[in-house]
Amino acid sequence: MKNFLFTITIVSTILLASCGGKGVFPGYDEADNGTCFKLIVEGTGKVTADTGGVMFLKINLLFHNYITNTDSILQNINEQAKTMSLPFPVRKCAFKGDFLDMFMRLHTGDSATFFVRLDSLKANYDGMFSFPPRFDTMKYIGFTVKVDSLYSRSKYSDLNKAAEKKQIEMMLAMQKEEASSISKYIIDNKITVKPTADGIYYIETLKGKGENITEGKNVKVMYTGKFTDGNVFDSNMKPGGQPLEFLVGEHTMIPGMEKAVVMMKKGGKGTVIIPSSLAYGNGGGQMKPYATLIFDIEVVDVTAPEPKMPEPKMQIQQGN
């Protein structure tokens, strides 16, 4: 909301004496809140928005030439927001004649232009209507608005609940699908190892040597990550590839990767099947929701972390 208000650069004009007649805005009517407005198109909607509802709008910023009595578009807010119809949550008006007051008088399909006093906006929207010094003479903000659609608070709440329910059902279905895909992968690839308590399958292909990898150790690994369908999403096992280095226990990796390396030793190789609960869960980046990840891993080095240098103590000099 704040960004939207801030981006609406606005209309420079003189102090309004009256809306119509010989006033600054001939052809405009004056609403009961004192705002000058002009209804351009009357839509077919029967209801208006209320506080807590949502309107989908097209909004232009206008400059009003009070000499020629013409309005010119200074800025298309929808183009700036890169949306054909701007979703606008309706909240309580800050003062009589607020632009929100005018928004809530419009119906679906209505188009209107209106002007709001800048001093009132500055007084009620702290810091939201601050402009460079060259705009110091501005007295009014002009809006031209078309209402594409609107939803009352109760209707919007119902839509949100329905959408949330659908989202939950979809996520639960994906979770079931993941369990089935893991089982199918295990069977198709004739994997006989048992999973760990948290669902990781580790298939050792080359036993490493040396001490066990524990929390606090620095490890370097070569890896290839892929999905259960065999598509590779990341790998450093290619010409010029550098080992991935991380400190076990710092949680800079997905949990499944850290849990995998502690089952290995330096020089060891293996394949690990990581369920989404220990990877990216319901999605992140290029990962689809509830994606099982498979990593071919080689531990190329294991070292103790470099000791941290003690911080120098502050020397307090005593006066003579």
C-alpha positions as CSV (number, residue, x, y, z in Angstrom):
1,M,0.0,0.0,0.0
2,K,2.8,2.4,0.9
3,N,4.7,1.7,-2.3
4,F,1.5,2.2,-4.3
5,L,0.8,5.5,-2.6
6,F,4.3,6.7,-3.0
7,T,4.4,6.0,-6.8
8,I,1.3,8.0,-7.5
9,T,3.0,11.2,-8.6
10,I,0.3,13.7,-8.9
11,V,-1.6,16.7,-10.1
12,S,-0.4,20.3,-9.8
13,T,-3.2,22.9,-9.7
14,I,-4.4,25.9,-7.7
15,L,-6.6,26.0,-4.6
16,L,-10.1,24.8,-5.5
17,A,-12.9,27.4,-5.1
18,S,-15.6,25.1,-6.3
19,C,-16.0,22.1,-8.5
20,G,-18.3,23.2,-11.3
21,G,-19.4,26.5,-12.8
22,K,-16.5,28.9,-12.8
23,G,-14.5,26.7,-10.4
24,V,-11.1,25.1,-11.2
25,F,-12.8,21.9,-12.4
26,P,-15.8,22.8,-14.7
27,G,-17.8,19.8,-15.5
28,Y,-17.0,18.1,-12.2
29,D,-19.5,17.5,-9.5
30,E,-18.9,17.8,-5.8
31,A,-19.5,14.8,-3.6
32,D,-20.9,15.1,-0.1
33,N,-17.4,14.7,1.2
34,G,-16.2,17.7,-0.7
35,T,-14.3,15.8,-3.3
36,C,-14.6,16.9,-7.0
37,F,-15.5,14.0,-9.2
38,K,-16.7,13.1,-12.7
39,L,-18.4,9.8,-13.4
40,I,-17.1,8.8,-16.9
41,V,-18.8,5.5,-17.3
42,E,-21.5,4.0,-15.2
43,G,-21.1,0.2,-14.8
44,T,-23.6,-2.5,-14.3
45,G,-22.4,-3.4,-10.7
46,K,-24.9,-3.2,-7.9
47,V,-22.7,-3.3,-4.9
48,T,-19.7,-1.3,-3.6
49,A,-16.6,-2.5,-1.8
50,D,-16.4,-2.4,2.0
51,T,-13.5,-2.3,4.4
52,G,-11.6,-5.6,4.2
53,G,-12.8,-6.2,0.7
54,V,-10.7,-6.1,-2.5
55,M,-11.1,-4.1,-5.7
56,F,-9.4,-4.9,-9.0
57,L,-8.6,-1.5,-10.7
58,K,-7.1,0.3,-13.5
59,I,-5.6,3.6,-12.3
60,N,-4.0,6.5,-14.1
61,L,-2.4,9.5,-12.6
62,L,-3.7,12.8,-14.1
63,F,-2.5,16.3,-14.7
64,H,-5.4,18.8,-14.8
65,N,-4.8,21.9,-16.9
66,Y,-7.2,24.3,-15.2
67,I,-6.9,26.9,-18.0
68,T,-8.0,24.6,-20.8
69,N,-10.0,22.3,-18.4
70,T,-8.3,19.2,-19.8
71,D,-6.8,16.2,-18.0
72,S,-3.6,14.5,-19.2
73,I,-2.3,11.1,-18.1
74,L,1.1,11.4,-16.3
75,Q,1.5,7.8,-15.3
76,N,-0.3,4.5,-15.8
77,I,-0.1,2.7,-12.5
78,N,-1.0,-0.7,-14.0
79,E,1.9,-0.5,-16.4
80,Q,4.2,0.4,-13.6
81,A,2.9,-2.5,-11.5
82,K,3.0,-4.8,-14.6
83,T,-0.6,-5.9,-14.2
84,M,-3.7,-5.5,-16.2
85,S,-5.9,-5.2,-13.1
86,L,-4.4,-4.0,-9.9
87,P,-5.6,-5.8,-6.7
88,F,-6.3,-3.1,-4.1
89,P,-7.2,-4.2,-0.5
90,V,-9.8,-1.7,0.9
91,R,-9.1,-0.4,4.3
92,K,-10.7,2.2,6.5
93,C,-10.7,5.8,5.2
94,A,-8.2,8.1,7.0
95,F,-10.4,11.2,6.6
96,K,-13.5,12.5,4.9
97,G,-12.8,12.8,1.2
98,D,-10.0,10.3,1.3
99,F,-9.3,8.6,-2.1
100,L,-10.4,5.3,-0.3
101,D,-13.7,7.0,0.3
102,M,-14.1,7.6,-3.4
103,F,-13.0,4.1,-4.3
104,M,-15.7,2.6,-2.0
105,R,-18.4,4.6,-3.8
106,L,-17.7,2.9,-7.1
107,H,-19.3,-0.3,-8.6
108,T,-18.0,-2.9,-11.0
109,G,-17.7,-1.3,-14.4
110,D,-17.6,2.3,-13.2
111,S,-15.0,4.7,-14.4
112,A,-14.5,8.0,-12.6
113,T,-12.0,10.8,-12.2
114,F,-11.6,12.7,-8.9
115,F,-9.3,15.0,-7.1
116,V,-8.2,14.9,-3.4
117,R,-6.5,17.6,-1.4
118,L,-2.8,17.0,-0.9
119,D,-2.6,18.7,2.5
120,S,-5.2,16.3,3.8
121,L,-3.3,13.3,2.5
122,K,-0.1,14.5,4.0
123,A,-1.7,15.1,7.3
124,N,-3.2,11.6,7.4
125,Y,-0.6,9.4,5.6
126,D,2.7,10.2,7.3
127,G,5.5,10.2,4.8
128,M,3.5,8.7,2.0
129,F,2.9,11.8,0.1
130,S,6.2,13.6,0.3
131,F,7.5,15.0,-2.9
132,P,10.6,16.9,-4.3
133,P,10.6,20.7,-3.7
134,R,9.4,21.4,-7.3
135,F,6.0,20.0,-6.3
136,D,5.6,22.3,-3.3
137,T,2.8,24.2,-5.0
138,M,0.7,21.1,-5.6
139,K,-2.7,21.3,-4.0
140,Y,-4.5,18.2,-5.3
141,I,-3.9,14.6,-6.4
142,G,-5.9,13.4,-9.4
143,F,-7.0,9.9,-9.9
144,T,-8.8,8.3,-12.8
145,V,-10.1,4.8,-11.9
146,K,-11.9,2.0,-13.6
147,V,-13.3,-0.8,-11.5
148,D,-12.8,-4.2,-13.2
149,S,-14.3,-6.2,-10.3
150,L,-14.7,-6.1,-6.6
151,Y,-15.3,-8.4,-3.7
152,S,-16.9,-7.6,-0.3
153,R,-15.1,-8.6,2.8
154,S,-17.2,-11.7,3.4
155,K,-17.0,-12.8,-0.3
156,Y,-13.2,-12.2,-0.4
157,S,-12.9,-14.2,2.9
158,D,-14.9,-17.1,1.4
159,L,-12.7,-17.0,-1.7
160,N,-9.6,-17.1,0.4
161,K,-10.9,-20.0,2.5
162,A,-11.8,-22.0,-0.7
163,A,-8.4,-21.3,-2.2
164,E,-6.6,-22.3,1.0
165,K,-8.6,-25.5,1.1
166,K,-7.8,-26.3,-2.5
167,Q,-4.1,-25.6,-1.8
168,I,-4.1,-27.9,1.2
169,E,-5.8,-30.7,-0.7
170,M,-3.3,-30.3,-3.6
171,M,-0.3,-30.4,-1.2
172,L,-1.7,-33.5,0.6
173,A,-2.1,-35.2,-2.8
174,M,1.5,-34.3,-3.7
175,Q,2.8,-35.8,-0.4
176,K,1.0,-39.1,-1.2
177,E,2.4,-39.0,-4.7
178,E,5.9,-38.5,-3.3
179,A,5.6,-41.6,-1.1
180,S,4.4,-43.6,-4.1
181,S,7.3,-42.4,-6.3
182,I,9.9,-43.2,-3.7
183,S,8.5,-46.8,-3.4
184,K,8.5,-47.2,-7.1
185,Y,12.1,-45.9,-7.4
186,I,13.2,-48.3,-4.7
187,I,11.6,-51.3,-6.5
188,D,12.6,-50.3,-10.0
189,N,16.3,-49.9,-9.0
190,K,16.3,-53.0,-6.8
191,I,17.5,-51.1,-3.7
192,T,17.7,-53.4,-0.7
193,V,19.0,-51.0,2.0
194,K,16.7,-50.0,4.7
195,P,15.9,-46.3,5.2
196,T,17.0,-44.4,8.3
197,A,14.5,-43.3,10.9
198,D,13.9,-40.0,9.0
199,G,13.5,-41.7,5.6
200,I,16.9,-41.4,4.0
201,Y,18.2,-44.2,1.8
202,Y,22.0,-44.4,1.6
203,I,23.5,-46.8,-0.9
204,E,27.3,-47.1,-0.4
205,T,29.3,-47.7,-3.6
206,L,32.8,-47.2,-2.2
207,K,33.8,-47.4,1.4
208,G,35.9,-44.5,2.6
209,K,38.8,-44.5,5.0
210,G,39.7,-42.5,8.0
211,E,37.7,-41.2,10.9
212,N,34.0,-40.7,10.9
213,I,32.6,-37.4,9.7
214,T,31.0,-35.6,12.7
215,E,29.4,-32.2,13.3
216,G,32.0,-29.5,13.2
217,K,34.1,-31.1,10.5
218,N,34.8,-29.3,7.2
219,V,34.0,-31.5,4.2
220,K,34.5,-31.2,0.5
221,V,32.3,-33.2,-1.8
222,M,31.7,-33.8,-5.5
223,Y,28.1,-34.5,-6.3
224,T,25.4,-34.8,-8.9
225,G,21.8,-34.1,-7.9
226,K,18.8,-35.4,-9.8
227,F,15.2,-36.2,-9.5
228,T,13.6,-39.7,-9.4
229,D,12.9,-39.4,-13.2
230,G,16.7,-39.1,-13.8
231,N,16.8,-35.5,-14.8
232,V,19.9,-33.8,-13.4
233,F,19.3,-30.4,-11.7
234,D,22.8,-29.7,-10.5
235,S,26.3,-31.1,-10.6
236,N,30.0,-30.2,-10.0
237,M,31.1,-33.5,-11.5
238,K,32.1,-32.0,-14.8
239,P,35.3,-30.6,-16.3
240,G,36.6,-27.8,-14.2
241,G,34.1,-28.5,-11.4
242,Q,35.2,-27.5,-7.9
243,P,34.3,-29.4,-4.7
244,L,31.4,-28.1,-2.7
245,E,32.7,-27.2,0.7
246,F,30.7,-26.8,3.9
247,L,30.9,-27.1,7.6
248,V,28.8,-30.0,9.0
249,G,26.3,-28.7,11.6
250,E,26.2,-25.1,10.3
251,H,23.0,-25.9,8.4
252,T,24.1,-24.2,5.2
253,M,23.0,-27.3,3.3
254,I,19.7,-29.0,3.1
255,P,19.3,-31.3,6.1
256,G,19.4,-34.5,4.0
257,M,22.9,-33.6,2.6
258,E,24.4,-33.2,6.1
259,K,22.7,-36.4,7.2
260,A,24.2,-38.2,4.2
261,V,27.8,-37.1,4.7
262,V,27.9,-38.2,8.3
263,M,27.3,-41.7,7.1
264,M,30.5,-41.5,5.0
265,K,34.2,-41.2,5.3
266,K,36.9,-39.5,3.3
267,G,37.2,-41.1,-0.2
268,G,33.8,-42.7,0.2
269,K,31.2,-42.7,-2.6
270,G,27.5,-43.4,-2.4
271,T,24.1,-42.5,-3.6
272,V,21.6,-40.9,-1.2
273,I,17.8,-40.7,-1.7
274,I,16.5,-37.7,0.3
275,P,12.7,-37.2,0.8
276,S,11.4,-33.7,0.4
277,S,11.0,-33.3,4.2
278,L,14.8,-33.2,4.4
279,A,15.2,-31.2,1.2
280,Y,13.0,-28.3,0.0
281,G,9.7,-29.4,1.4
282,N,6.7,-27.8,-0.5
283,G,9.0,-26.1,-3.0
284,G,11.8,-23.6,-3.5
285,G,13.6,-22.2,-6.5
286,Q,13.5,-24.7,-9.3
287,M,12.2,-27.4,-7.1
288,K,8.6,-28.5,-7.5
289,P,6.7,-29.1,-4.3
290,Y,7.5,-32.4,-2.4
291,A,10.3,-33.3,-4.8
292,T,12.5,-36.3,-3.7
293,L,16.2,-35.7,-4.5
294,I,18.9,-38.2,-5.3
295,F,22.5,-37.3,-4.9
296,D,25.6,-39.2,-6.1
297,I,28.3,-38.1,-3.6
298,E,32.0,-38.5,-3.3
299,V,33.7,-37.1,-0.2
300,V,37.1,-35.8,-1.4
301,D,38.4,-34.3,1.9
302,V,37.6,-34.0,5.5
303,T,39.3,-31.5,7.8
304,A,39.0,-29.8,11.1
305,P,37.8,-26.2,10.9
306,E,40.4,-23.5,11.2
307,P,40.5,-22.3,14.8
308,K,39.0,-18.9,15.3
309,M,41.3,-16.2,16.4
310,P,40.4,-14.8,19.8
311,E,39.0,-11.3,19.7
312,P,41.4,-8.7,21.1
313,K,40.5,-7.5,24.5
314,M,39.7,-3.8,24.9
315,Q,42.5,-2.1,26.8
316,I,41.2,0.5,29.3
317,Q,43.7,3.1,30.1
318,Q,43.5,4.5,33.6
319,G,44.1,8.1,34.2
320,N,47.1,9.4,36.0
